[in-house]
Amino acid sequence: MDSTILSDIEELVGAVSKQPADRLVTAEELAEWLGLTRRRIDELTVAGVLTRAARARYALRASILAYCADQRSKTSGRGRGDPAYTAAKTRAAEAQAEKLETANAVARRELIPAAEVEREWSTILRDVRAAMLALPSRIQQRLGHLTAHDVTTIDREIRDTLEGIGSE
């Protein structure tokens, strides 16, 4: 069999692994490929993540692979193996979500400060007390046949009831 045909077949089935030569690019081109700034490329080079293949040139494929490997190592180190870290991050996220939900509820006036509620109830109860204490004189005006003793008894019952409610 012809050796060129055999090499073509081997290349197709993968028996021969011929990598094409890695294309050399400038830092600006590499930054564009990676979606980074030129300055970030320089920082990654200084950090040892990226290496220059030639003067002011980077091997495109090798640089992309190196950058991806670096990003994978950074994300895989974020708490995957540390349950305490994961639990702490979860608690922080839950607390942040609760804080945001509370702020939204306050903004929608679904939550009202306790002092405001207390002030409103005090006003309502003061009005109820005044109305109850005014009852004996109103009853006396409507029912003229009641004696002063009857009105005093009604007044005493109302006051005793209000005091009993207030002491509970």
N, C-alpha and C positions, 0 to 999 in steps of 0.2 A: 504494500500500500504506500501511496505517496506520503512522504513525511510532512508535507504542508497540510494535507488533509487530516492526518493523524493529529497534528498539533492543533488544528482548528477544532476537531472533535474533543480533544482533551480540554481545551479552553472552554468550550461550551458546557461540558459536564462538570467542570470545576477541578479536574485532576491537576491542572497547572494553574497556580494562583499567580497571575501576573497583575500586580497593582500598577495602575498608570502612575507616571511620575507626578508627584505632588506639585501643584501649581504654586508658584511664589507670588505673594501679593504684598503691597505696602501696608503700613499700619492703618492708614485711612481706609483702604479697601477691606481689611480685616474687621475694622470697627463697623463698617457698613454691613458686612456679612453677619456679624454677631449682634447688631443693634446696640452698639456701645459707642462711647465717645473715644476720640483719639487718646485723650488723657487716661481713660480707663484701660486702654490697651497697654499704655506705658506702665501703669500701676501693676497690671497683671504680669507684665514682663519682669518688673523688679521683684514681684512676689514669687516668681519662679513658676507661675502657672503656664505662661506662654514663653516660648524660646524662639529666638531669631534663627532662621535657617541660613541667612546670608546677611550681608550688610544692608540694614534698613528693610529687610524682607522677611516675611513669615511664610512657612509652609501652610497653605490654606487648610487642607484636610487635617493635618496633625494639630493645628492650632484649634480648629473647631472641636475636634475630639478631646483635646486637653481641657478646653474651656467647659465642655459638657461634663466631663469627669469631675472637674472641680466643683461645678454647681451641684452635681449629684451627691458628692461627698458632704457638701455643706447642708443640703436638705436632709440627707439621711441621718446626720448627726443631731438634728433638732428634736430630741426627745423620744425618738423611736425606741431606744433601748432603756430609757430612764422613766419608770412609771411615776416617780415623784415629780419629775419635771412636767410630764403630761398632765398629771392631776393638778398641779399648780397652774398650768396654762388654762386648763378647763375651768377651774375655779375663778380665775381672773376674767375669762371670757363671760362666764355666767354672771359674775358681779357687774361687769360692764353692761351686759344686756339688761340686767335688772335695774341698774341706774338709769339707763336710757328709757326703759318702759315707765319708770316712776316719773321721770321728767316729762314724758309725753302725757301721762295721766294728769299731772299737775297742770300742764298747758291746756288740756281739754277740760279742766275743772272737774275731773272725775275724782280727784283727791283734793281735800281741803285741809289746810293746817288746823291742828287740834285747837289752838287758841281761838281761831275764828269760829269754829263749831261751838266751843264753850261760851264764847261771847254771845252768839246768836241764841243758844239755849237759855242762857241767863236772862236775856231780854224777854224771851217767850214766857219763861216761868215767872218772872217778875210781873208781867202783865196778867197772867192767870191768877197769881196771888192777890193782886189788887182787885181784880174782878170778883174773886171769891169773898174778899173782905167787904166789898161793897154790897153784897147780897142782902144782909139783914136790913139795911136801911131801904133798899128797893122793895123788899118784901113788905116792910111796914107801910110804905106808901101805897102799895097795891091792895094790901089787906088791912084796911083801917081798923078792923075789929080786934086785931091782935093787941095784947097788952104789952107793956114795956118788959115785963118778965118773959113773955113768949119770944120777943125779939132778942133779948139778952141770951136766952137759951139757944136760939138759932145761931147767934153770933159765937157763943162759946163752943158749940159743936163744930162750926166751920173752922175756928182757930185751932181746936184740938186735932181735927183731921189734918190741917195743914202742918201742924207741928209734928204729928206722927209721920207724915210723908217725908218731912224734912229731916227727921232723925234716922231714917232707914238708910 
